[in-house]
Amino acid sequence: MFNRYSNQTKKRDTITKVRYFKPTLYPDIPERDDDIMHKVRSGERLDLLAHQYYDDVGLWWIISRANSLDPSDISLSAATTVRIPTDIGPILQELTTINSG
């Protein structure tokens, strides 16, 4: 089962000693000429599209972020069109860069 906290960095407050998860910052995803425009069919969700295009359900956030969707909802309305970024290497690299340290 997918655990959304598995890659989160755990921090400890130096004063109170309380442990917490460090928030993840996500990069902006600009439009590119090689992006795919996908017309959503009934029953499709962000995680299913991420599996279809990236072979990784955990990358649903890329599609969500590229389309300025609500990150708390992975459902999609049928007959809408979403942009699927194809070159995700730089996106993942920027994610690592802005969250390191």
Sequence and secondary structure as in RCSB ss.txt:
>XXXX:A:sequence
MFNRYSNQTKKRDTITKVRYFKPTLYPDIPERDDDIMHKVRSGERLDLLAHQYYDDVGLWWIISRANSLDPSDIS
LSAATTVRIPTDIGPILQELTTINSG
>XXXX:A:secstr
   TTTT  EEE TTT  EEE           TT EEEE  TT BHHHHHHHHHS GGGHHHHHHHTT  TT  B
  TT EEEE S  HHHHHHHHHHH  
